[in-house]
C-alpha cells in the first residue's frame, strides 16, 4: 500500500509543523472538527478558521500592503490570516520593491473569533485613532513569536518601527466583516473525499474538491480511487485530493462614511443620542453574534456526522488481503484473516482466503494490540502454554520489524500510579529486557516510557495533538498529572508557549520526563522558536503531589491548565463514591487568569454521553464556590477505559471572578 504510506508520511509531517496563524493555535470552535478528522487515517486538515469578525479599511482584498505603501498614509497591516499563512508569499511580499503598486490596501482591526461581549467598546471607532484600544474586547494581539523565524524575520523589524512611530488615522471608510467557517482537508483517495463532502453538505452549502492529483499508481494498491497514472507524480509521492468546506454566513457593511471615516455611522459615543445610542451598538453585536451562533451549530452538526462514521477507513476494501489496518502509528487492529477463529464474537464473516490463512497460523492471535516505541503490548496473555505464547509474540513481531519485544499485561491498572507494576508484564518474545523501558515518538517528539512503573496510552495521541493545537502564542501552560510528560513535551516543542510547567508525583515518571527533556535539546525537528534548545528552556518540571505544589504557585498566572487526571479506582465514574477530583479543581482554578482555559479529564458511563451533566455540575459547583464564572467550550469522550466506561475531557474557560473584569 505505497500510496497509504506516502499519505501517512505527509500527514505526520503536516501535523508536526508549527501553527503559523496569528494566534499560533487552532480556533477553539474548530478544535473538535479538526480532531475528528485528524484521528482518522484517511484525512488530515491543512487549514481552518471557525469564523471571525473584524473591522477593516481599504479595498477589502487580503494583502500585506499598507496605505503607506500606496501613498495614502497609515500603518502596515499587523495581522496574518488565520490558518492560511504561507511563508513563501510573505517573503515575496516583504522583498518585492514594486509589488505594492500592484495590490490593494487592506488593514484589519479588532479581529474576534468569539461573540462580541462588549459592543460599546468594540464598535467605538474613536478609540481606533492612535491605538487607544486596538482590540476593542476582541482577540488579544500576539506580542511574541509571530515574525521571529525564517522569511518573516526581516519583515518583523518593519512592523516594529511602524507600530512605534505611526498612529492610525483613517482616510477611508471603516467596514465590518464577518467571515464564516472554512476548512481545508487532505483526503487519501477520491472515495474518502466523496464521503467527506457528503457528510459536510447537510451543514455547509459550499463544499467542493479544490485540488485533485492522482499521483502515481502501483499494482496491488488496495485503496479505492487511487488512480493509475504514473506520469503525474506528486511532491512527496501518492495522490492528493483537497476538499474545501466553507460556510455562507458572511457579512460586509460600512461603519463610517468617506466624508468622516473616523466617526461611526451607527454608533458614535461623541455624538450623543440619535445614531450614537447604545442600542445601535447592541444591534451591530446582534448581527455578528447571530452569525457566530448559526455558524457554530453547523460545525457541531458536522462533528456529529464525522463521529457517526464507522471506525474502519471509508476507502479501504473490506475483502482485501491487507495484513492489517493501522490507526495512526500506535494501535494496530488486525484484519479478520489474521485473527484467531475462536474469537468469533469480534470477527466478521471471512472469505475463503482469510479462513485458509487463519487455519495455517493456528495461533490465538489477539484482535488488537498497542505499540509503544519498539514494544508490542497485548492487553492479556494469549491462550495456550508458554511455547504457544512465545509463537504469538514472534508472529506479531514479524508483522513489523520495528518491534523488538512483545509483552502482555497480567493484571489491571489498579495501583496508585495506574501502572502494571514490576510483575504486571510478561515478556513473550524478543531479547530479555528488564525493566521494560522504551522511547516513543509522537509527531516528531520523543518521550521515555517505563511500561512497568508508569501509565502511558498511545491511543491518546490524537487527544494530545488536539491539546497542543489549542495552545496559543505566548501562553503560560501548566500540566498537572504529567506522567511521562508527552503532553508537556509536545506543547513545549510544537507551540510558541512562553512557559510550560509539568507536575508529577510518580518519581519514575518524573525521571522519564527529565530524560526526555534532555533528549529534546538535541531534537532537530522541534518546530518551536529556538528549536529543541528553546523548548528545553521553556519546559520546567516539579516532582511531588499536586495538592502540595499547586498552593505554592502564583495566583492568576497561567493561561491554560492541562489536567489528564488518572482514574481513582472506585472513587470515579457514574457509580463513584469520591469527590470526583474536586480537591484538585479547588487547587487549580485560582491559578487561571481571566479568560484562561482548563482541560479537565473525568470518567463517565455511556449513558452520560454526550452531555456529561455530572462532570459539568462538578466543575460548575467548584467555580461557584470560588466566585468564578465559567463557560464550557468542549465536552467529548477521548478514550475507553472499560466496557461502557469512558475517559472524557471538558474544556472550559474562566470568564470572570468576583469584582474582576476580563482583560485582553
PyMOL commands that set and color helices and strands:
alter all, ss='L'
color gray80, all
select helices_A, chain A and resi 2-15+28-38+68-70+87-95+99-101+119-122+125-131+150-165+190-201+274-276+278-307+336-338+344-346+352-361+386-398+458-470+486-494+507-520+531-538+546-552+569-571+582-591+606-608+613-625
alter helices_A, ss='H'
color red, helices_A
select strands_A, chain A and resi 43-49+52-58+106-112+174-179+182-187+206-213+240-246+251-254+324-327+331-334+368-372+375-378+405-409+425-429+437-442+445-450+476-480+499-504+539-543+558-563+592-605+629-642+645-656
alter strands_A, ss='S'
color yellow, strands_A
deselect
rebuild
show_as cartoon
